[in-house]
Amino acid sequence: MDLTQAARDALTPLGYEVLEVSVGPHGRSRRVLVRIDRLDEQVVGVEDVRRASEAVGLELDRLDPFEGAYQLEVESPGAQRPLNTARHFERFRDLLIKLRVGGANLSGRVRAVEDDVVVLELGPEEPPRRLRLAEIERANLAEWPEAPR
């Protein structure tokens, strides 16, 4: 069962974007973590987390994907926000990010986004590096903006 798609089906109509879904151990049960953002790019508040938790919880109850107990946690993006789409990279342009490409860990500043290509400044002496979104295995913010974006 695709839990990410199930979460998207429950949350997109409510105005939320599912950034990631992970399942891991939690004592003798498991933990389902759903990280969300608002589609209108406003700050995720406590009421958003409550609404999203309720919607995802109802969907998981309907689908019953696990034998036994699980704990559902819904969170705002947080300081290590995942970057998955061209819009995510554009939104956080000029901020430091950490990413994994071809099995290597890199960090740099997003300088531009051109269609499906992210332009990164890796260091003052290095030329900008152009990466297709499909090449990026994982990317997260490494610093938080001074004002919400």
Buried (B, 14 or more C-beta within 10 A) or exposed (E): EEBBEBBBBBBEEBBBBBBBBEEEEBEEEBBBBBBBBBEEEEEBEEEBBEBBBBBBBEBBEEEEBBEEEBEBBBBBBEEEBBBBBBEBBBBBBEBBBBBEBEEEEBBBBBBBBEEEBBBBBEEEEEEEBEBEBEEBEEBBBBBBEEEEE
